[in-house]
Structures are given as structure tokens and as C-alpha cells.
């Protein structure tokens, strides 16, 4: 668990990396330095980052944007990003907002093992929908649901290889000595991690998801405001690598599965 707590609209995210790869419709970002446990509870000893999203609009509004770029590496990987939002009133006392973002990056690491497939791509998306209702002249209820997912991605290959000579940039070195030729394990022909290459029969695969459902009630009482934030979160990830040592043989298989959920009030 992190020492700097991450919130979206006051909702704590236990696995921040699964939820904020891409955000859209941001009104502002609040950064609080130092211990913040008095107001934000545990995991806030180093500080708090709170993303505040735009509320559903009282007038109709829409936006869409897209970008296309190139990630420079051993493979010049094209990157496509599209985001958009739609918001407006449903009636005099009910408003809604829907937003989305998609990000797709092709493989950026060239795999020097023939036929094994290249590595280090990224495919992710995030969806968010919310409704804001006027329950009275000074009371509003805002319900939001968010889903983010990383899918069909090979993005976490380590710089661990069987090197033909001394490794560069302090990368880890594997040396099988005479056993290498005995088991037909050949060194990677490129031993410089800065070249953005890999030698593996099985690039890592990664899939994650994160769901957040929240309800925020604001009610003015005299000169004060009562705020209640109730939230449920559900997350999971699966990382698989059938050639952890990247020695062109499935010597060690590795699967890391994480699942969890939280309730906060």
C-alpha cells in the first residue's frame, strides 16, 4: 500500500495504478504534502493527491479529442489516444455526465527470438458515468461509476537476459557457463538494455481491471455543509511470464494474481 494516498472526488483508490492511467474531465488536482491522516485516514503519511472531476453540467456540452504520435524505441511504436465526454440536464433537478478515454500503443521492444512476438505494448481504456440530483433546495446527491481496464498488454518485460558479455547500465547478468551450450541456451545478441530489445520465447502478458462506485451527498446546514462519501471498489490483475529469466527456454514460469476490494465511508 502506498505512503501517498490517491483519491478521485474524495474516494480512496487502494491500487492507484489500475485507475489513473488516463483521466479525462478533470476540474482540478489537489496536492497536499506531508502527513494527512487526520482528514484522509491511513496511507497518507507522505501526502495526498486528490483528482476532482467535473460535475454534470446544467447546460448541454460535449467534447472529443484525439492524438496520434510515435514512441521512439527499437520499434517506432504508433500511439493512438481518443477521449470525449457528454453532459447536460435530464430535467430541472437531474443532470448526467459520461466520459471515456482509450489508449493504444503498439509494441516498442523488438524481440530478437524469431517467431516469439515483440513486446512492451499498452492497451487500456476508462469509462465514467455519473448522475447528480437535487434532493432539495440545499441538498445534492452525486452517484458515479468508473471502469478502467488494461487488456492484451505485454508491458512489463524485465531487462534480465543471458548476456554474451558484460551487461550495460547495471542490468542483471545471467551466466550459465558450460551449461548454456549443454541445454542449447544461447546468449542474447544485444546486451544493452538502452537498445530496447528483448530475448524471450514468451513475453509477459498483463491484464488488469478496476471498478469504483461512489455516492456523494452534500447538504448545507446553516453556514456549514455536511458531506457524506460512500464508495465501493473492486480490482484485479494478472501478470504471466513463461520465460522469466529470458533465456529462450521456459525455465521458470511466473504468474502473479492480485484481487481485492474496499468499502469506505
N, C-alpha and C positions, 0 to 999 in steps of 0.2 A: 504494500500500500504506500502511496506517495506521501512525502512530507509537505508538499504544496497541494492543497485541495483545489479541485476544479469543479465549478458549478455552471449550470446553464439555467438562467432565470431562478437562481436560488436552489436548484436541485443538485445534490451531490452526485458525482459520477465516480463510482469505485474503480472503473477501468477506463481512464480518460482517453487512452489511445484508440479505443474502439468507437469513440463517439465524435471526435472532433478532427478527423482527417480533413473534412471540408465542412464549413458552415456558411450559411447564407442568411440574408435578412437580419444582420446584426445591427442593433441600435448603438451599442457601446460595449466596451470591455473595461471592467473594473479590476484593478490590480492592487492588492493590499499586501504590504511587505511585513515580515515578522510574524510572531505567533498571533493567531486569530481564533483560538479555541473558544473564547468567551461567547462569540456570536455564531461561530461556524462548526463547533464540535471538534471531533478528533481529526487527525491527518491534516491539520492546519498549522503545524508548528513552524513551518518555513514561510507560510503566506497563503493567500487565496487568490485565484483568478476566477472571476465571475463574468460569463458572457450573458449579456442582456439582449434578447431578441426583440424585434419589432412586434408590437401588439397588432391584432386585427384592426384594419383601418375603418374609419367611419365613412369614407368615400371610396369608390371603386378605384383600384390601382393594380397595375401588372407590370412585370419586367422580365426580361430574359437576356442572358449574355452568354457568350461562348468564346473560347480561345483555342488556338492551335499552336503548338510550339514543338521544339525538338530538344531532347535531353542528350547532351553530348557525352559519349561513352565509347566503348569498343563497338557498340552498335548504336547508330544515331536513332534513338527511340522516339517516335512521334508521340505527343501527349495531347489528348483532347479533353476539354473541360466544358461542361454546359450547366448552367444554373438558371433558375427562374422562380417567380413567386406570383401569386394571385390573391388579392384580398379585397374585402368590401363588406357592406352591410347585407344581412339577410332580411331583417326588418328593423323597426325602430329600436329594438332592445337586444339584437343579436348580430354579431359580426363574426367573420371567419377569415382564416389565412391558411394557404397551402404553399409550401416551398419545396424545392428539390435541388439536388446537385449530383452530377455524375462526373467521374474522373477515370480516364482510361489511358494507361501508359504501356507501350509495347516493351518487349524485352530489351534491356540495356546491357546485360552481360553476355558476351559471346562464350558459348560452351565449346571447348576445344575437343570434347569427346564426340566423335561423329555419330549422328543419329539420336543423340540423347535429348535434344531440345535446349534452347537457350534459356536464360534465367533473368531474374530481377525485373519483373513487370509489376504493374499495380492496376487493379480494377476495383473500384469502390463507388458506392452511392449513398445518399442520405435523403430521407423523406421526412417532412414535418407537417403536421396539420393541427390547427387549434381553433377553438371557438371561445368567444368572450361574450358573456351575457350580463345584462343589467338586472340584478335581482331587486333593486330598489333605487331610490334617488342617490344613495351614497354607498352602495354595495355592488361589487362586480365579482363574477366567477369566471376564471380563465382555465380551460381544460386543454391540454396539449399532449400529443402523442408523437414520438420520434422513433424512426427506424434507420439504422445505418448498418452497412454490410461491406466487408471485403471478400471478394469471391474470385475463384480461379486465378489465384495470385501466387507467383513464385518470387518472393521479395526478400527472403531472409537467408540467402546462402552465405555462409561464413567464408572468410579468407583463410581457410585451413586446407592446405594442399600438400601433396608429396612433391617436394622440390628437387629439381635437378642440381641446384647449387644453393649457396647461402641465400636465405629469404631477404626481401627488401621491406622497408617500412615496418620493421618489428613484427611481421606476420609470423604466425606459428609454423614451425617446421616439423614435418614428419620424415623420419629416416628409417626405412625398412631394411637397409643394408642388403646382404645377400638373399634375404627372404623375399625381397621385391621381385627379383627375376624368377625365383622358385614358384611364386604364385602369379606370375605374369602381371605384376603391378608395375606400371611404368610411370616415371615422373611426369608432372605437368610440364609441357614445353615452355610455358611462360610463367616465371616465378615472381613477377612484380604485381602486387595487388592493385597498384595505381593504374594498371592497364585495363582494369575492369573486365577480367576474363575469369572463367572457372573451368575446372576439370572434374566432372562428376557424371556418373551414369544416371543419377536421379536427383534433379534439382528439388529443393524444398518447395512444398506447397503449403499455402496458408489460407484459411477461411475463418472469418470472424463475423459476429453479429452483436448488435446492442439495441435493446428496446427500452424506451423510457416513457412512462405515462405519469402525468402530473396534473394536479388541480390546485390553483391558487385563488384564495378568497381574500379580497380586500374590502374592509368596511370602516368607514370613518365614524369615530365616536368622539364627538366634540372636536377638540383640536388634535386628537390623536387618531391613528389608523391601526386597526387590528389586521394583521396579515397571517394567514394560515397556508402553508405549502405542504401538500401531501404528495408523495411520489412513490412509484414502484419502478424498479429497473431489473432487467434480465439480460445477461450477456454470456457469450461463449466464444471459444476459439479452439482451433485445431491446427497444429503445425506438424507436418510429417516430412521426414527426410530418411530415405533408404540408403544413403551413402554419406553419413555424417563426416567421415574423415576425408571425403573427396579423393579417394584413391582408385577410382574407377572399378571398384568392387563393392557390393553391398555387405561390407564387413560388420558394420553396426547400423541397426535400424533404430530410428528415434521418432516417437510420437508424443506430443505434448498436448493434452486436452485440458482446458480450463472452462469451468461453468460456475455461474453464481447469480445471485440476485439480492436486492436490497429493498427495504421499506424504510422510508424516512418521513418524519412529521415535524 
